Amino acid sequence: MIVAGVSAKLIPTGEAAKAIGVDRGTLVRWHRDGLVTPALVTPGGHARWDLDDLLKQLREMRK
């Protein structure tokens, strides 16, 4: 998938949350609070995540 220069497999919030071991609501809250940023937000407002990028953002949060 290629969207606005993003080329990766983008996954929905529930899958991303499961992959990093947190509840979906936690990831939604982190996004809402500006702690993490999805690779894409659909016109309908649904976040799509690049798992590698999300993991990188989480590593940066720990510093």
N, CA, C and O atoms as CSV, one atom per row, in Angstrom:
chain,resi,resn,atom,element,x,y,z
A,1,MET,N,N,0.853,-1.183,0.000
A,1,MET,CA,C,0.000,0.000,0.000
A,1,MET,C,C,0.889,1.232,0.000
A,1,MET,O,O,1.842,1.312,0.774
A,2,ILE,N,N,0.589,2.174,-0.845
A,2,ILE,CA,C,1.328,3.437,-0.867
A,2,ILE,C,C,0.319,4.576,-0.740
A,2,ILE,O,O,-0.564,4.734,-1.583
A,3,VAL,N,N,0.460,5.358,0.314
A,3,VAL,CA,C,-0.429,6.488,0.561
A,3,VAL,C,C,0.423,7.677,0.949
A,3,VAL,O,O,1.166,7.621,1.929
A,4,ALA,N,N,0.323,8.746,0.192
A,4,ALA,CA,C,1.034,9.999,0.500
A,4,ALA,C,C,2.486,9.754,0.910
A,4,ALA,O,O,2.962,10.296,1.908
A,5,GLY,N,N,3.178,8.932,0.127
A,5,GLY,CA,C,4.577,8.680,0.414
A,5,GLY,C,C,4.842,7.608,1.452
A,5,GLY,O,O,5.997,7.290,1.734
A,6,VAL,N,N,3.782,7.043,2.027
A,6,VAL,CA,C,3.950,5.996,3.029
A,6,VAL,C,C,3.834,4.656,2.331
A,6,VAL,O,O,2.806,4.364,1.720
A,7,SER,N,N,4.864,3.843,2.414
A,7,SER,CA,C,4.792,2.540,1.797
A,7,SER,C,C,5.062,1.502,2.863
A,7,SER,O,O,6.203,1.335,3.294
A,8,ALA,N,N,4.043,0.812,3.287
A,8,ALA,CA,C,4.151,-0.189,4.335
A,8,ALA,C,C,2.808,-0.875,4.487
A,8,ALA,O,O,1.805,-0.435,3.926
A,9,LYS,N,N,2.799,-1.943,5.241
A,9,LYS,CA,C,1.534,-2.586,5.570
A,9,LYS,C,C,0.977,-1.842,6.779
A,9,LYS,O,O,1.547,-1.890,7.870
A,10,LEU,N,N,-0.106,-1.176,6.578
A,10,LEU,CA,C,-0.723,-0.417,7.660
A,10,LEU,C,C,-1.813,-1.266,8.297
A,10,LEU,O,O,-2.601,-1.907,7.601
A,11,ILE,N,N,-1.853,-1.267,9.616
A,11,ILE,CA,C,-2.802,-2.099,10.345
A,11,ILE,C,C,-3.720,-1.231,11.200
A,11,ILE,O,O,-3.344,-0.134,11.614
A,12,PRO,N,N,-4.935,-1.735,11.461
A,12,PRO,CA,C,-5.862,-0.968,12.291
A,12,PRO,C,C,-5.420,-0.927,13.757
A,12,PRO,O,O,-4.547,-1.686,14.178
A,13,THR,N,N,-6.026,-0.049,14.505
A,13,THR,CA,C,-5.659,0.192,15.896
A,13,THR,C,C,-5.715,-1.076,16.744
A,13,THR,O,O,-4.808,-1.320,17.540
A,14,GLY,N,N,-6.738,-1.869,16.593
A,14,GLY,CA,C,-6.856,-3.088,17.405
A,14,GLY,C,C,-5.704,-4.043,17.184
A,14,GLY,O,O,-5.176,-4.613,18.139
A,15,GLU,N,N,-5.306,-4.224,15.932
A,15,GLU,CA,C,-4.174,-5.101,15.617
A,15,GLU,C,C,-2.874,-4.523,16.149
A,15,GLU,O,O,-2.037,-5.252,16.682
A,16,ALA,N,N,-2.704,-3.219,16.004
A,16,ALA,CA,C,-1.480,-2.567,16.489
A,16,ALA,C,C,-1.380,-2.702,18.011
A,16,ALA,O,O,-0.314,-3.012,18.542
A,17,ALA,N,N,-2.485,-2.468,18.699
A,17,ALA,CA,C,-2.492,-2.580,20.162
A,17,ALA,C,C,-2.138,-3.998,20.593
A,17,ALA,O,O,-1.337,-4.192,21.508
A,18,LYS,N,N,-2.728,-4.978,19.941
A,18,LYS,CA,C,-2.439,-6.375,20.272
A,18,LYS,C,C,-0.963,-6.685,20.046
A,18,LYS,O,O,-0.343,-7.378,20.853
A,19,ALA,N,N,-0.401,-6.177,18.958
A,19,ALA,CA,C,0.996,-6.439,18.618
A,19,ALA,C,C,1.960,-5.863,19.659
A,19,ALA,O,O,3.029,-6.428,19.887
A,20,ILE,N,N,1.591,-4.748,20.289
A,20,ILE,CA,C,2.481,-4.143,21.279
A,20,ILE,C,C,2.079,-4.504,22.711
A,20,ILE,O,O,2.729,-4.076,23.665
A,21,GLY,N,N,1.022,-5.283,22.860
A,21,GLY,CA,C,0.657,-5.797,24.173
A,21,GLY,C,C,-0.101,-4.845,25.072
A,21,GLY,O,O,0.012,-4.913,26.296
A,22,VAL,N,N,-0.883,-3.946,24.461
A,22,VAL,CA,C,-1.727,-3.046,25.257
A,22,VAL,C,C,-3.171,-3.158,24.774
A,22,VAL,O,O,-3.442,-3.681,23.693
A,23,ASP,N,N,-4.076,-2.665,25.582
A,23,ASP,CA,C,-5.479,-2.634,25.202
A,23,ASP,C,C,-5.685,-1.610,24.088
A,23,ASP,O,O,-4.976,-0.606,24.018
A,24,ARG,N,N,-6.655,-1.871,23.224
A,24,ARG,CA,C,-6.974,-0.942,22.132
A,24,ARG,C,C,-7.230,0.463,22.672
A,24,ARG,O,O,-6.766,1.448,22.098
A,25,GLY,N,N,-7.969,0.549,23.772
A,25,GLY,CA,C,-8.288,1.846,24.368
A,25,GLY,C,C,-7.051,2.621,24.804
A,25,GLY,O,O,-7.030,3.851,24.747
A,26,THR,N,N,-6.030,1.908,25.235
A,26,THR,CA,C,-4.783,2.554,25.634
A,26,THR,C,C,-4.125,3.213,24.436
A,26,THR,O,O,-3.688,4.361,24.515
A,27,LEU,N,N,-4.053,2.481,23.314
A,27,LEU,CA,C,-3.447,3.058,22.113
A,27,LEU,C,C,-4.264,4.234,21.596
A,27,LEU,O,O,-3.701,5.235,21.155
A,28,VAL,N,N,-5.570,4.122,21.647
A,28,VAL,CA,C,-6.442,5.235,21.241
A,28,VAL,C,C,-6.162,6.456,22.118
A,28,VAL,O,O,-6.070,7.577,21.616
A,29,ARG,N,N,-6.027,6.241,23.414
A,29,ARG,CA,C,-5.762,7.351,24.337
A,29,ARG,C,C,-4.389,7.977,24.067
A,29,ARG,O,O,-4.252,9.201,24.061
A,30,TRP,N,N,-3.376,7.136,23.845
A,30,TRP,CA,C,-2.044,7.670,23.537
A,30,TRP,C,C,-2.095,8.536,22.279
A,30,TRP,O,O,-1.462,9.590,22.214
A,31,HIS,N,N,-2.858,8.077,21.277
A,31,HIS,CA,C,-3.000,8.859,20.039
A,31,HIS,C,C,-3.717,10.170,20.329
A,31,HIS,O,O,-3.265,11.233,19.905
A,32,ARG,N,N,-4.823,10.100,21.041
A,32,ARG,CA,C,-5.606,11.299,21.369
A,32,ARG,C,C,-4.774,12.305,22.153
A,32,ARG,O,O,-4.917,13.514,21.968
A,33,ASP,N,N,-3.894,11.801,23.040
A,33,ASP,CA,C,-3.068,12.672,23.873
A,33,ASP,C,C,-1.796,13.142,23.160
A,33,ASP,O,O,-1.003,13.892,23.729
A,34,GLY,N,N,-1.608,12.697,21.912
A,34,GLY,CA,C,-0.462,13.143,21.133
A,34,GLY,C,C,0.843,12.433,21.449
A,34,GLY,O,O,1.911,12.894,21.046
A,35,LEU,N,N,0.773,11.319,22.163
A,35,LEU,CA,C,1.991,10.591,22.518
A,35,LEU,C,C,2.517,9.758,21.362
A,35,LEU,O,O,3.726,9.563,21.238
A,36,VAL,N,N,1.625,9.266,20.516
A,36,VAL,CA,C,2.003,8.509,19.327
A,36,VAL,C,C,1.171,9.005,18.156
A,36,VAL,O,O,0.080,9.546,18.336
A,37,THR,N,N,1.702,8.813,16.953
A,37,THR,CA,C,1.038,9.298,15.750
A,37,THR,C,C,0.906,8.156,14.749
A,37,THR,O,O,1.901,7.511,14.419
A,38,PRO,N,N,-0.295,7.899,14.264
A,38,PRO,CA,C,-0.452,6.839,13.261
A,38,PRO,C,C,0.155,7.252,11.924
A,38,PRO,O,O,0.378,8.435,11.667
A,39,ALA,N,N,0.415,6.268,11.087
A,39,ALA,CA,C,0.953,6.540,9.751
A,39,ALA,C,C,-0.100,7.216,8.879
A,39,ALA,O,O,0.228,7.977,7.969
A,40,LEU,N,N,-1.356,6.931,9.164
A,40,LEU,CA,C,-2.453,7.439,8.335
A,40,LEU,C,C,-3.719,7.510,9.169
A,40,LEU,O,O,-3.959,6.649,10.015
A,41,VAL,N,N,-4.518,8.518,8.937
A,41,VAL,CA,C,-5.873,8.576,9.483
A,41,VAL,C,C,-6.795,8.650,8.280
A,41,VAL,O,O,-6.676,9.549,7.448
A,42,THR,N,N,-7.718,7.698,8.192
A,42,THR,CA,C,-8.622,7.632,7.046
A,42,THR,C,C,-9.594,8.811,7.064
A,42,THR,O,O,-9.745,9.468,8.093
A,43,PRO,N,N,-10.250,9.084,5.943
A,43,PRO,CA,C,-11.250,10.158,5.927
A,43,PRO,C,C,-12.342,9.948,6.980
A,43,PRO,O,O,-12.953,10.910,7.446
A,44,GLY,N,N,-12.580,8.702,7.346
A,44,GLY,CA,C,-13.579,8.400,8.376
A,44,GLY,C,C,-13.049,8.521,9.791
A,44,GLY,O,O,-13.783,8.289,10.751
A,45,GLY,N,N,-11.758,8.890,9.935
A,45,GLY,CA,C,-11.188,9.102,11.254
A,45,GLY,C,C,-10.548,7.879,11.888
A,45,GLY,O,O,-10.235,7.900,13.078
A,46,HIS,N,N,-10.345,6.812,11.121
A,46,HIS,CA,C,-9.745,5.597,11.656
A,46,HIS,C,C,-8.231,5.626,11.472
A,46,HIS,O,O,-7.731,5.875,10.375
A,47,ALA,N,N,-7.512,5.369,12.560
A,47,ALA,CA,C,-6.051,5.362,12.504
A,47,ALA,C,C,-5.561,4.064,11.888
A,47,ALA,O,O,-6.125,2.996,12.124
A,48,ARG,N,N,-4.506,4.171,11.098
A,48,ARG,CA,C,-3.805,3.022,10.536
A,48,ARG,C,C,-2.344,3.163,10.930
A,48,ARG,O,O,-1.754,4.237,10.809
A,49,TRP,N,N,-1.779,2.080,11.395
A,49,TRP,CA,C,-0.460,2.109,12.005
A,49,TRP,C,C,0.552,1.302,11.211
A,49,TRP,O,O,0.247,0.221,10.707
A,50,ASP,N,N,1.764,1.842,11.107
A,50,ASP,CA,C,2.925,1.114,10.618
A,50,ASP,C,C,3.585,0.593,11.896
A,50,ASP,O,O,4.089,1.381,12.697
A,51,LEU,N,N,3.587,-0.721,12.090
A,51,LEU,CA,C,4.043,-1.290,13.351
A,51,LEU,C,C,5.494,-0.918,13.661
A,51,LEU,O,O,5.818,-0.620,14.811
A,52,ASP,N,N,6.362,-0.930,12.665
A,52,ASP,CA,C,7.759,-0.558,12.907
A,52,ASP,C,C,7.860,0.884,13.400
A,52,ASP,O,O,8.622,1.180,14.321
A,53,ASP,N,N,7.092,1.772,12.786
A,53,ASP,CA,C,7.113,3.170,13.197
A,53,ASP,C,C,6.545,3.332,14.608
A,53,ASP,O,O,7.079,4.103,15.405
A,54,LEU,N,N,5.473,2.617,14.918
A,54,LEU,CA,C,4.878,2.696,16.255
A,54,LEU,C,C,5.883,2.231,17.305
A,54,LEU,O,O,6.027,2.865,18.350
A,55,LEU,N,N,6.573,1.134,17.034
A,55,LEU,CA,C,7.581,0.643,17.979
A,55,LEU,C,C,8.695,1.676,18.169
A,55,LEU,O,O,9.188,1.866,19.281
A,56,LYS,N,N,9.083,2.333,17.094
A,56,LYS,CA,C,10.106,3.384,17.188
A,56,LYS,C,C,9.609,4.526,18.081
A,56,LYS,O,O,10.351,5.027,18.926
A,57,GLN,N,N,8.356,4.932,17.890
A,57,GLN,CA,C,7.793,6.014,18.713
A,57,GLN,C,C,7.780,5.614,20.191
A,57,GLN,O,O,8.076,6.432,21.062
A,58,LEU,N,N,7.437,4.357,20.467
A,58,LEU,CA,C,7.401,3.902,21.850
A,58,LEU,C,C,8.796,3.884,22.481
A,58,LEU,O,O,8.961,4.218,23.655
A,59,ARG,N,N,9.796,3.489,21.688
A,59,ARG,CA,C,11.178,3.526,22.191
A,59,ARG,C,C,11.583,4.966,22.522
A,59,ARG,O,O,12.251,5.213,23.526
A,60,GLU,N,N,11.181,5.897,21.687
A,60,GLU,CA,C,11.498,7.322,21.934
A,60,GLU,C,C,10.810,7.833,23.206
A,60,GLU,O,O,11.363,8.669,23.921
A,61,MET,N,N,9.609,7.328,23.482
A,61,MET,CA,C,8.885,7.755,24.695
A,61,MET,C,C,9.653,7.355,25.950
A,61,MET,O,O,9.582,8.042,26.969
A,62,ARG,N,N,10.379,6.261,25.879
A,62,ARG,CA,C,11.084,5.749,27.052
A,62,ARG,C,C,12.317,6.558,27.401
A,62,ARG,O,O,12.822,6.458,28.519
A,63,LYS,N,N,12.807,7.348,26.478
A,63,LYS,CA,C,14.036,8.122,26.730
A,63,LYS,C,C,13.796,9.285,27.647
A,63,LYS,O,O,14.726,10.030,27.955
